[in-house]
Amino acid sequence: MTEKSKNAAFESKVVDLIELTRRLDVPQILALRRLTINDVESRRWATDHELGVVFTVILTKALERLPPQALREARERDFEPLLPPGQNREDDRRILSEAAGAIAVPVIDAEADLTQASFKTLMARKKAPPERTVRRRTAGKEPEPLFAAQIDSRPASKEGAAEAVSETVEMAAALDFASLFDEVIRDCLATPLALMRLERPAVGYRLPFLCAPEFGAVYDDVLRRFILPQMRQSRHLQALSANYNWAEVGAAKLVEIIHSGEINNPILYNWDARWLALRPAKGGTKAKRPRTDEETPWQLFREDATRGGYEPPQEEHLPILRDLIRWDTEAITQAWRDLTQLSRQESGPGGRDGALRDGFSKWVAKLPPHAAEHLAIKLFFALPRPDLSLPRQVFDAFGRSDADRRRNAPFLNAFIQTLPR
């Protein structure tokens, strides 16, 4: 099958799925998803990733049609009322959680958002697709390329990195480099933020910023105001923007560069440089005036935290805010699945005491710094009834002594201090 015929088959199948699922409820859509994924013929017109994006958008729309109370009760019961009978129920829970997460917060997965827009275009089928534009290099001397990604030599990428953005994103209207760059970076940050935050507000508790449902919006605002525009002004990224036809290579090329490693990486280099520029000015430095609140995000963070009732990030937390783009989201997703399963087993009949603590001990070393302790806080609120002993129980997994635990899990330690004795 040629690329053109595959795209045509993909468009036709997506339109059919949208039309069919409008008349189905959530369990029926999940059953259809199982059949489609397990059907060998489906691989002729879509990849696993494309099918995942398509059904996530379809299920999001189906969940939006539910009464708010029904959706709230389904979440509290780990989506049990919405699951069809049969196997792969944990996979069904995962996809429902992703779809419901898009409803709970204003920041929606950029990939699903673009896919949804492409679906509307497919259903309309009246407007011709936009013509591809060819970027012409401006006259004048280009800055010398300092990074391999600035040279249009298309070096071999890390296996699987380019597949992080599906071909459905390419269906959207062609974007200029600035818009494309901002969307890709914000999309890369949306996933780790979604994995850390609670699905609903925790009334009566003071959360660390990564767990707060409101934090994702202000972090995204900080990216748009203090990080991304300044990054794009660097000569490295200006050279990168001129060395590719971005309407042709699209978002996948930027994702490939981000995940290509730390060496000779123009995006990560300027990402780190921009965050480091937001450090508080040291006293006694000459030729540098003190920065105002309008030039740094810290006051913005504090104001939003005051409104939301959570602990804001401080200057000392800059490494966390900076390194979110590097977090291994697949490992975090697997850890969350493992830990929630252990919590259900331990609280159920015949459960083994300490199984959850041992599970955290296994994941602490495998996850990025501070990710495991935030999962512990999130798990506390994910239980049907909050267990005040759970945070203290898993806190033991973060070190051999109290000093080690306080150093390795400062956010969990601070949260425990706010709990009633």
matplotlib code that plots the C-alpha trace (Angstrom):
import matplotlib.pyplot as plt

x = [0.0, 1.4, 1.6, -1.2, -3.5, -2.7, -3.7, -6.9, -7.7, -6.9, -9.2, -12.0, -11.8, -11.6, -14.8, -16.5, -15.4, -16.6, -20.0, -20.3, -19.3, -21.7, -24.4, -22.4, -21.9, -18.5, -18.4, -19.4, -16.7, -14.1, -15.2, -14.9, -11.5, -10.4, -11.7, -10.0, -6.6, -6.6, -7.7, -4.8, -6.5, -6.3, -2.5, -3.1, -4.4, -3.1, -0.3, -0.9, -0.1, -2.6, -5.3, -4.6, -4.9, -8.1, -9.9, -8.6, -10.4, -13.5, -13.7, -13.1, -16.2, -18.2, -17.3, -18.2, -21.7, -22.1, -23.8, -21.1, -22.3, -22.0, -18.4, -17.5, -18.8, -17.0, -13.7, -14.2, -14.7, -11.7, -14.0, -15.5, -19.0, -17.8, -15.7, -16.9, -16.6, -13.6, -9.9, -7.6, -9.6, -6.4, -5.7, -9.4, -8.9, -5.7, -7.3, -10.4, -8.1, -6.3, -9.6, -11.1, -7.9, -8.5, -11.9, -10.7, -8.1, -7.9, -4.6, -5.5, -2.9, -1.8, -1.6, -5.2, -6.2, -4.7, -6.1, -9.6, -9.2, -8.2, -11.3, -13.5, -11.7, -12.2, -15.9, -16.4, -14.5, -15.2, -12.0, -8.9, -5.8, -3.4, -0.5, 2.9, 5.1, 8.8, 10.8, 13.3, 16.6, 17.1, 20.1, 23.0, 25.5, 24.0, 25.5, 27.9, 26.1, 27.2, 24.9, 24.4, 20.7, 21.3, 22.8, 20.2, 22.1, 19.3, 21.5, 20.2, 17.7, 17.3, 15.0, 11.4, 11.9, 10.3, 7.2, 6.4, 4.2, 1.8, 1.1, -2.2, -0.5, 0.8, -2.8, -3.2, -2.6, 1.0, 2.5, 5.3, 8.4, 7.6, 4.1, 5.3, 8.2, 6.0, 3.3, 5.8, 7.6, 4.3, 3.1, 6.2, 5.6, 1.9, 2.5, 4.8, 2.6, -0.5, 1.1, 1.9, -1.3, -4.4, -7.5, -9.6, -8.9, -8.0, -10.1, -8.6, -5.0, -2.1, -0.4, 3.0, 2.9, 3.3, 0.3, -2.0, -4.5, -4.1, -0.4, -0.3, -2.0, 0.4, 3.4, 2.2, 1.8, 5.4, 6.6, 4.8, 6.0, 9.5, 10.9, 9.9, 10.1, 13.6, 14.7, 13.6, 15.6, 18.9, 21.1, 21.1, 17.3, 17.2, 19.6, 17.6, 14.4, 16.1, 17.7, 14.5, 11.2, 9.0, 5.8, 7.5, 9.3, 6.7, 6.6, 8.2, 11.6, 11.5, 10.6, 13.4, 15.9, 14.6, 15.1, 18.4, 20.5, 22.3, 25.3, 25.0, 21.4, 20.4, 16.9, 18.0, 21.0, 18.9, 16.1, 18.6, 20.2, 16.9, 15.9, 19.3, 18.9, 15.9, 18.0, 18.0, 20.8, 23.6, 24.6, 27.8, 27.7, 28.6, 27.1, 23.9, 20.9, 18.5, 15.6, 12.1, 9.1, 8.0, 11.2, 11.0, 8.1, 8.5, 5.9, 3.5, 3.9, 3.3, 0.2, -1.3, -0.5, -2.2, -5.3, -5.1, -4.1, -1.0, 2.8, 4.4, 7.7, 10.6, 13.9, 15.5, 13.0, 14.3, 16.1, 12.7, 10.9, 13.8, 14.2, 10.5, 11.2, 13.6, 11.4, 10.8, 7.0, 6.8, 8.5, 6.3, 3.2, 4.3, 5.2, 1.7, 0.0, 2.1, 1.6, -2.1, -2.4, -0.3, -2.5, -5.6, -4.0, -2.7, -6.1, -8.0, -8.6, -5.4, -3.2, 0.4, 1.4, 4.3, 3.8, 3.2, 6.2, 8.3, 6.9, 7.9, 11.4, 11.7, 10.6, 12.4, 15.7, 14.2, 12.2, 13.4, 14.2, 11.1, 8.7, 8.1, 7.2, 4.6, 3.1, 2.8, 0.8, -1.3, -2.0, -3.2, -6.0, -6.7, -7.9, -11.7, -11.1, -7.9, -5.7, -3.7, -1.1, -0.2, 2.1, 3.9, 4.2, 5.7, 7.9, 10.1, 10.9, 12.9, 16.0, 17.5, 17.3, 15.0, 17.7, 17.9, 14.2, 13.8, 16.6, 15.3, 11.6, 11.2, 7.8, 6.4, 7.9, 6.3, 3.0, 3.0, 3.6, 0.3, -1.7, -3.6, -2.0]
y = [0.0, 3.4, 6.3, 8.1, 5.1, 4.5, 8.1, 7.7, 4.5, 6.1, 9.1, 6.8, 4.5, 7.4, 8.9, 5.6, 5.1, 8.6, 8.0, 4.6, 5.5, 8.4, 5.8, 3.7, 4.1, 3.9, 0.1, -0.5, 1.8, 0.0, -3.3, -1.9, -0.6, -4.1, -5.6, -3.0, -3.2, -7.0, -7.0, -7.8, -5.8, -2.6, -2.6, -2.0, 1.5, 2.6, 2.0, 1.2, 4.8, 6.2, 3.9, 4.9, 8.6, 8.1, 6.1, 8.5, 11.4, 9.3, 8.2, 11.8, 12.9, 9.9, 10.8, 14.4, 13.2, 11.5, 13.4, 14.9, 12.9, 9.6, 10.5, 11.5, 8.2, 6.2, 7.9, 7.2, 3.5, 3.4, 3.4, 0.0, 0.9, 1.8, -1.3, -4.0, -7.7, -9.7, -9.4, -6.4, -4.5, -2.7, -1.4, -0.2, 1.6, 3.3, 4.6, 5.8, 7.6, 9.4, 10.4, 11.6, 13.6, 15.7, 16.7, 17.5, 20.1, 23.0, 21.9, 19.1, 16.8, 18.8, 15.6, 14.7, 18.3, 18.4, 15.0, 16.2, 19.2, 16.9, 14.7, 17.8, 18.5, 14.9, 15.0, 18.3, 17.0, 20.3, 22.2, 21.3, 20.6, 23.5, 23.6, 22.8, 25.8, 25.9, 28.0, 30.2, 31.0, 34.6, 36.3, 37.0, 35.0, 32.2, 31.6, 28.7, 25.5, 24.5, 21.4, 18.4, 19.1, 22.5, 20.8, 19.3, 16.0, 14.0, 12.0, 8.7, 9.2, 7.2, 4.3, 5.1, 8.8, 10.1, 8.0, 10.0, 12.2, 10.3, 10.9, 12.3, 15.4, 15.9, 16.2, 19.5, 22.7, 23.5, 25.7, 28.2, 27.2, 29.4, 28.0, 24.5, 24.7, 26.1, 23.5, 20.6, 21.8, 22.4, 19.0, 17.3, 18.9, 18.1, 14.4, 14.5, 17.2, 15.1, 12.0, 14.0, 16.0, 14.9, 14.4, 16.7, 19.3, 18.1, 20.2, 20.7, 19.6, 21.7, 20.0, 20.3, 22.2, 19.2, 17.5, 20.5, 20.4, 24.1, 24.1, 22.9, 26.0, 28.4, 26.4, 26.5, 30.3, 30.5, 28.6, 31.0, 34.1, 33.4, 30.4, 29.7, 33.2, 33.8, 30.3, 31.0, 34.2, 32.3, 32.0, 28.2, 27.9, 30.6, 28.5, 25.4, 27.1, 28.0, 24.5, 22.5, 22.9, 22.6, 22.2, 19.1, 17.5, 18.6, 18.0, 14.6, 16.1, 18.4, 15.5, 13.5, 16.3, 16.6, 12.9, 12.6, 13.0, 15.7, 16.0, 18.6, 19.2, 22.8, 22.5, 21.1, 23.4, 26.5, 25.1, 24.7, 28.1, 29.8, 28.2, 29.0, 32.6, 32.7, 32.0, 34.8, 37.4, 37.0, 40.0, 41.7, 40.9, 43.9, 45.0, 43.2, 45.0, 43.1, 41.5, 42.7, 40.4, 41.0, 39.4, 36.2, 33.7, 33.3, 35.9, 34.5, 31.0, 32.5, 34.3, 31.3, 29.1, 31.5, 31.3, 27.6, 26.8, 24.8, 25.1, 27.1, 26.2, 28.2, 29.2, 26.0, 23.9, 25.2, 21.9, 20.1, 22.6, 22.4, 18.6, 17.8, 17.7, 14.8, 12.6, 9.1, 9.1, 5.5, 4.4, 6.7, 5.3, 1.8, 2.7, 4.2, 1.1, -1.1, 0.9, 1.3, -2.5, -3.1, -0.7, -2.6, -6.0, -4.8, -3.4, -6.5, -9.8, -11.7, -8.7, -8.7, -5.9, -3.9, -4.9, -1.3, 0.0, -2.6, -1.5, 2.1, 0.8, -0.8, 2.3, 5.1, 4.3, 3.8, 7.1, 10.7, 12.5, 13.3, 11.5, 8.6, 10.8, 12.7, 9.4, 8.5, 11.7, 11.1, 7.5, 8.7, 10.7, 8.0, 5.5, 5.2, 6.4, 8.3, 6.2, 8.5, 5.8, 5.3, 8.3, 7.5, 3.9, 4.5, 7.3, 4.5, 3.4, 6.5, 5.9, 3.9, 6.8, 9.7, 12.1, 10.1, 10.1, 13.8, 14.5, 12.1, 12.9, 16.5, 17.0, 13.8, 14.7, 18.2, 16.8, 14.3, 17.1, 18.7, 15.5, 15.1, 12.8]
z = [0.0, -1.0, 1.4, -0.5, -0.4, 3.3, 4.1, 2.2, 4.0, 7.3, 6.6, 5.5, 8.5, 11.0, 9.5, 9.8, 13.4, 14.4, 12.8, 14.4, 17.9, 18.1, 18.8, 21.2, 25.0, 26.7, 27.3, 23.7, 22.5, 24.6, 23.2, 19.7, 20.5, 21.6, 18.4, 16.2, 18.0, 17.7, 14.1, 11.8, 9.0, 11.1, 10.7, 7.0, 7.6, 11.1, 13.6, 17.3, 18.2, 15.7, 16.9, 20.5, 19.7, 17.7, 20.4, 23.2, 21.4, 20.7, 24.4, 25.6, 23.6, 25.0, 28.6, 28.0, 27.1, 30.5, 33.4, 35.6, 38.6, 36.7, 35.5, 39.1, 40.5, 37.8, 38.7, 42.4, 41.5, 39.2, 36.2, 37.1, 36.0, 32.5, 31.8, 29.4, 30.4, 29.3, 29.5, 29.3, 31.9, 33.2, 29.7, 29.5, 32.8, 31.5, 28.3, 30.3, 32.8, 29.9, 28.3, 31.6, 32.3, 29.2, 30.6, 34.1, 33.2, 30.7, 29.3, 26.8, 25.2, 22.1, 20.0, 20.8, 20.3, 16.8, 16.0, 16.9, 14.7, 11.8, 12.5, 11.9, 8.7, 7.6, 8.3, 6.5, 3.4, 1.6, 2.0, 0.1, 2.2, 2.5, 0.0, 1.4, 1.6, 1.0, 3.4, 1.5, 3.3, 3.8, 2.3, 4.6, 6.5, 8.7, 12.2, 12.2, 13.3, 16.7, 16.9, 14.7, 14.5, 12.8, 9.8, 7.4, 7.2, 8.9, 11.4, 12.6, 15.5, 18.6, 17.8, 18.2, 19.1, 15.9, 16.5, 19.7, 17.5, 15.3, 11.6, 12.6, 13.9, 10.3, 9.1, 10.9, 8.9, 8.4, 11.2, 11.1, 13.1, 16.1, 16.6, 15.9, 18.3, 21.1, 20.6, 20.7, 23.8, 25.6, 24.5, 25.8, 29.2, 29.4, 29.9, 33.0, 34.6, 34.0, 35.6, 38.8, 39.4, 41.2, 39.1, 41.3, 44.0, 47.5, 49.7, 53.1, 52.1, 51.1, 48.1, 46.6, 43.3, 41.0, 42.6, 42.4, 39.6, 39.0, 38.6, 35.0, 33.7, 35.4, 34.3, 30.7, 31.1, 32.4, 29.4, 27.0, 28.8, 30.2, 28.4, 24.8, 23.2, 24.6, 23.5, 19.9, 19.9, 20.3, 17.2, 17.6, 17.2, 14.6, 12.6, 13.3, 12.0, 8.7, 8.0, 7.6, 5.7, 8.9, 6.9, 5.4, 8.4, 11.0, 14.7, 14.6, 13.7, 16.8, 19.0, 17.5, 18.3, 21.9, 22.5, 20.7, 23.9, 25.8, 23.4, 20.7, 21.4, 20.5, 22.1, 25.5, 25.6, 25.2, 27.4, 30.3, 29.6, 29.8, 33.1, 34.6, 33.6, 36.0, 39.1, 41.7, 41.0, 43.5, 45.6, 44.6, 40.9, 38.8, 35.5, 36.4, 37.9, 40.1, 38.1, 38.7, 39.3, 35.7, 34.5, 36.5, 37.1, 40.8, 41.8, 39.2, 40.8, 44.3, 43.3, 41.6, 44.6, 46.9, 44.8, 44.5, 48.1, 47.3, 48.0, 45.2, 43.6, 45.0, 43.3, 44.9, 42.9, 39.5, 38.7, 38.9, 36.7, 34.2, 34.1, 33.6, 29.9, 30.5, 32.7, 31.5, 31.3, 30.3, 33.5, 35.6, 33.9, 34.6, 38.2, 38.8, 37.4, 39.6, 42.8, 42.4, 41.8, 45.0, 47.0, 46.0, 46.8, 50.2, 51.2, 49.9, 51.6, 52.4, 51.4, 52.5, 54.8, 53.5, 49.8, 48.9, 50.8, 49.1, 45.7, 46.4, 47.4, 43.9, 42.0, 44.0, 42.2, 38.8, 38.6, 38.1, 41.4, 43.4, 41.0, 43.4, 46.4, 44.3, 43.2, 46.9, 47.6, 44.5, 45.5, 49.0, 47.3, 44.7, 47.3, 47.9, 51.4, 52.4, 54.6, 56.9, 57.6, 53.9, 53.4, 56.6, 55.6, 52.2, 53.6, 55.0, 51.5, 50.8, 53.0, 55.9, 58.4, 59.0, 57.8, 54.5, 54.1, 54.7, 52.2, 49.5, 49.9, 51.0, 49.4, 51.0, 54.3, 54.2, 53.2, 56.1, 58.6, 57.5, 58.2, 61.4, 64.0]

ax = plt.figure().add_subplot(projection="3d")
ax.plot(x, y, z, "-o")
ax.set_aspect("equal")
plt.show()
